[in-house]
Amino acid sequence: MSNIKYAGSLIEEGDLSQFRELYGQNSELLRQQAIRYTKTLSRFKEIFGDKEVSIFSSPGRTEIGGNHTDHNHGRVLAGAVNLDNIAVASKNNSNIVRIESSGYQTFEVDLEHLIPNENEFLTSNALVRGINARLNELGYQIGGFDAVIDGCVPKGSGLSSSASFEVLIGVIISHLFNEGKLDPILNARIGQYAENVFFGKPCGLMDQVACSVGGLVTIDFADVKNPIVKKVDFDFTSTGFSLVITDTRGDHTNLNDEYAVLPKEMKEVATYLGCNVLRETTLKKVMDIAPSIRQKVGDRAILRAIHFECENDRVVDEVNALEKNDFKKFLQLVIDSGHSSYMYNQNIYVSSNIKEQAVSLGLAYSEIVLKDAGAWRVHGGGFAGTIQAFVPKKLLEKYTTTLNHLFGAGSSHPLFIRQKGAVKLDF
């Protein structure tokens, strides 16, 4: 722990070695981060007083491979990114958690009450309560603390702002009350539990694991209760490519049915093969049975099943390519993933509103600019939202200018894979 004045002086004097691991080498961006941290320290002092504090950071995440595979117990490849949530926090010697987050009202959570409350569903209060409840059940120490959070993981960006927040709360409690002993994977599981049980929203584990562990991770959900998590040893910054996420600013309303139908159709195909999910069968079996079930499940369901089987295997190939440092092959696999999502999974636009195809347009522009030089694909759930591209430095300005021209200034976000997950910074 440091006092606010000392931590602020270190940052202002240019002690930015930890920042370079989190935000890269760009001196202007590092300066902006230093300003951001000192403002957050000042904000804490203004609200909660001059105390000994700790400083934390939790990244957003990007899905790189395994588009719509997790809900059928498939594999995914994901990575932490340099957009993050930061927190300045301190114990307050009570049973009350008090959190002020930029742009939101300060809220309090009383740790005397650690049961789900439907009136709190879909609120940050519920996540904080759920994380503390689960940690308490598992024998970890909990207690009241004050925190000021500044978030740079945009909501609706496909970068998992909620998962980043969850593991940030977990790492704060770990260091303030448990000597930093909370394992990153357990931190992720606790965040998932809080979101499912206290927040009232079913979710997988990919987002929380990627944010908590950092770097590139591959997750195998064959045993969904005990997924296998493996860190992928690859230095993305050495490639000379930027990861660019572009918000196509499509209409997100009325997408719940689209998201619900997609896994349902996949599972309908699995049912005809005597399975619960597609992970339990093979591409050959899907293709063999297709003629006899076309009228029963529809052709789109079969196409989506084909996507799952191919995409699930593709994740293994992507990981192998990265571990062998074959970035060219990896880029081709990313393109293949995007084509599969477009042609087979069909999560690029809403079929009932063909006039709006923002994701399709973004992918078309991406291919025109990046053909034979980079890679592009839909990012996350699809239908609206974001696309992902791997862009060489020589084309970065052209690419972002082109996409910003299409969707509006600030749509494209050049990022990189950050190696650190949710962490405490030492000042």
N, C-alpha and C positions, 0 to 999 in steps of 0.2 A: 504494500500500500504506500501511497505517496500523498503528501498534502497537495491541495489544488495549486497553490502558488509554485511549488517546486516542479510538479509535473508540467504545468504550463510553461515555466521558464525553459525546461529541457526541450520542449517542442519548439518554442519560439527561437531558441538558440541553434536550431538545426540538427538536433539529435534524431535523425530520420531513418536510421538503419532498419528499424522494425517496419517503418512505413514502406520501404522499398520492397520488402517481401510481400506486402499486402497490396500495394498500388502501382508497382513498377518503377521505372527509372526516370520518367518524365518530370523534369524539375518544376514545371508550372503546376502539374497535377499534385506533386508532393507539397508544394506551397499551399495549394487550395485545401489539401487534407489537413495541413498544420493549422490553418485558420479554422477549419471545421472543428477540430478537436479542442482548440483553445476556447472557441465559442461554447462548446458543449460543457467544458469545465466551468466556464463563467456562469452558464445557465444553471448548473447544479448548485453553485455557491449562492446564486440569487434566490433559488427556490428552497434549498434544504440547508444552507449554511456552509460555513468553512469547516470541512471535515477531512479526515483521512479517506482517500478514495482509491478505487481500482478502476482500470480502464479496460474495456473489452471490445472485441470485434467479431462479427459473425457474417460470413459471405452469403450472397445469393447463389443460385445454382442454375446450370444449364443442362438440359437433356441432350445428349450427343448421339446416342444410339438406343434402339428399343422403343420406337414410337408406338404407343398403345400395346405394349406387351405385358406390362406388370399385372394388369387385371386378369390375365389368363395365365399367371404364374410363370412368366417368361423372364428373360434377361434384359438388363438395361446397362447403358454406359452413360455416366453423368460426370459433371465437373463443377467445382466451386469457381466463382467468378469474383472479380475485384470490386464490384458494387457490393456494399455491405451495410449492415446496421451496426452502429457503435453505441456503447453505453458507458457512462460514468456512474459508479455505484458505490454504496457504503452501507454497512450495517446500521440499523437505527435502534437496536436493543428493545424491540417490541415484537408483536406478532402481526404487524401490519406491513404489507408491501405497498410502497407508494411509487408510482411511475409517472413521469412526465415525458411524453413523446412529441417531437416537433410536429405541429399542426393539429394536435389532439389535446383534449382536456386531461389534466392530471386525474388518475384514477387510483383507487385503493382496493386492496384485497385483504380481508381478514382471514388469517391462517387458522383461526379457531374453527372455521367452517370449511371442511375439505371434502364436500360431496357435490356431485353434479347438480346444477340448477338450470332448468330449462329456460328460465327467464334471462340467463346469461349466455345462452347459445349464440355463437357467431360473434363473440366479443373477446377483446384481449384479456379482460378480467378472467374469463373462463379458462383461457390457456394458462395464465399464471397460476390460477387455483389448481388446475389439473396437474401441472408439472410439480408443484409443491406436494400435492396429495400423493402422487406416485412415488416421488422421492422418499416421502415419509413412510409409505408402505414398505419400501425396500430397505429401510433402516438408515437412510441418510439423514443428516441434520438439516433442518430448515429453520428459518427465522425471518423476522422483518428486515427489510432493507429499503433504501431510497435509491432511485435510479433516474437518470435523464438519458433518453435514447434519441439518437438522430439517425433516421433511416434514409439510405440512398438506394434501396432495392425497391423499385417502383411497383406499386400494386397493379395487377393486371398485365405485368410485363412478361409473364411466363418464367420469371426468375425466382419464384417461390419466396415472396416476402414473408409469408406466414411461417414457413419452416425455418427461415433464418431467424425470425423473432423467437420461435420456440427454443431453438438450441442456444440462442443468446441468453435467454432466461436460465436455461440449464447450466451453462458455463459460469454465469454469475453466482448461482447458488453453490456450485461446486467449489469455487475459489473462496467465497466469503465464509462458508460454513463447513467445508469438507476437504480443505487443503488441496483442492484441485484434483481429487481422486476419481471423479466421475469419468468413466470410459466414454470416448466419443460415440461408439456404437450404442451404448446404453442411453446416452444423452439423446440420441436420435429416436430410439424406441420410446423413451418417455415423452418426447414431443409428439410422436405419432399417437400415443395413448391419450394425451391431453386433447388433441384435435378430434379424435374419434369419440371419446367418452364425455368430455366436458364441453368442448366446442360444438359438438353435434354434427360433425362432418366426417364421413368416411374418407380415408386417404390411405395411400400406400406408405412405403418407407423410403422410397428413393430420394425424395426432396430433403428430408431431414438428414439422411446419411451423407449426402453430398455436401450439405452445408456444415455438418458437424466434423466430418473427417478431413475435408479439403482435398485439393488436387483432383486427379481423375480417379473415379471408383467404378467398378463394375459390380453389379448385384444380381444374384441368381435367386429368383423367387420360387423355385421348384417346390421347396418346403416353405410355404408362405409364412409360417409361424417362426421359422428359424432360417431366414434368408442368408445366403453366403455372400459376404462382402469382401472384396479384394481391391486393394489399392493398386493402380496401374502406374508403373514407373516410367514416366515420360515427361520430358521437359518441354512443355509447349512453347515457352518463350524463345527457345533456340531455333524454331522453325522459320521465323521471320514472317509469320502469318498473324493476323488479328482475327479474333472471334467477334463477329458483328451480329448483334441481335437487333432486328428492326420491328418496331411496332407498326403493323399495317393499319391500325386504328379502325378496325372493322367493328361492326355492331355486335356486342356480346349478349344482347338480350335474346331470350328464347332459344338458348343453346343447350339447356339442360336435357331436353329430349334427345338431341343429337348425341350428346355424351353418353346418355344412358343406353341408347339403342346399339351403339357400336360394340361394347363388350357382350351385350345380350345376343347379338347376331353371331358373334364368334362362338359363344357357348352353345347356341342352338346347333351349330355344325358339330361341335364336340359331343353333344348329346347323342346324335345319330351314330357316332362312332363308339358309343358306350363309355364316354369320358365326361368328367365334370368341366374340365377346361382344356384348351387346345394344347397346353404343354404336355398333356398325357398322351398325345398322338403324334403323327408325323405328316409331313407334306405328301408323301406317297399315298397314305391312307385317305387324306382329304381329297386328293385328285381321283383316287379310285372310286370313292363313294359319290363324288359330285354329280354324275349323270342321274343317279337315282333319287337325289334329294333337291334338285334344282327347283322343282315346283313346290316343294314343302318349305324350304327356307329362303328361297330367292337367290338369284345370282350374286347380288351384292354381298350376302353373308359368306358365300363361298370365296369370293375375291378377298374379303377381309380375313378369312381363315388362311388363305394362301399368303397374304401379307404377314400375318403373325408368324407362320412357320419360317418364312424366308428371313424376316427381320430378326427373329430370335437367334437364328444361326449367324446372321450377319454381325451381331454384337460380338460373338466369339472371334470372328475374322477381324473386326476392328481392333479388338484388344491385342490380338496376335500381331497385327500390323504395327501398332504403336510400340509394343514391347520389342519388336525387331527393328524399330526406328525406320520403318518403311512408310513415311508420311504420304508419299504419292499414292500408294495403294489405299491408305486410310481415306484420303480425299475422294477416291473413286467410290469407296464403300459408302461414304456420306451421301454422295450423289445418288447411288443406288437406293439408299434408304429413302431419300426424298421422292424418287420416282415411284417407289413402292407405295408410299403413303398417298401419293397423288392418284395413281392408276388403280390400285387394289384396295387400300384402306379407305380411300375417298373421304378424307377428313380435311379437305381444302376449302370447301364452301358449302353453304346450306342449300340442299337441292330444291327447297321451296322458295328460295330467293336468289335466282340465278343472275339477277342484275348486279348484285353485290358480290364481287369475287376479289377482294383486296389481297388475300393470301396468294391467289393465282397470279395476280398482277405482279406482286413482289417477287415471286419465284421466276416469272418471265423476265423481268428486268435483271434479276440476279444472274440468270443464265446468259443473257446477252452480254453483260459486263464481264463475267467471270469464266466464260466457257474456255476450257483447256488451261485454266490458270488457278481456279479455286474450287469451292464446293458450296452447295446451297440445299436447304431442305426446310420443310415446315417444322416448327418448334413447338413441342408440347401437344396440348389437346387438339389444336387445329380449329378449322371452320372459320375462325376469326383470330385476331391476336397477332402472334409473332412468327417471324421466320428467322432462320439461322444461316450464317454464311461464314466460311473460312476464306479470308481475303489476304493475298500477298501485299506486302507494304507498298509495292509500286502501283497497286490499284486501289489502295484504301481510300484516298481522297476522292477518286472518281466514283467509287462504289457508293460511299456515304452521301456524296453530293447528289448522285442519281436517285438514290432511294429517298433522300430528304426532299428532293424536288417532287417525287411522286406522292409521298404521304405527309409532307409538312416538315418544317424545321424541327430538329431534335428527335426525329423518329428513329434514327439509326444510332446505336450505341456500340462503339468499338470497345471490346473487352479483352481480357486474357484469363487463362486458367490460373487461379491463385493456389499455391501449394498449402497454405495454412487454412485450416477449418476455423471453427469457433474457438477463439483464444483470448487469454488475458495478456495484455501488453505490459511490459515491465519498464516503468519510468521511475 
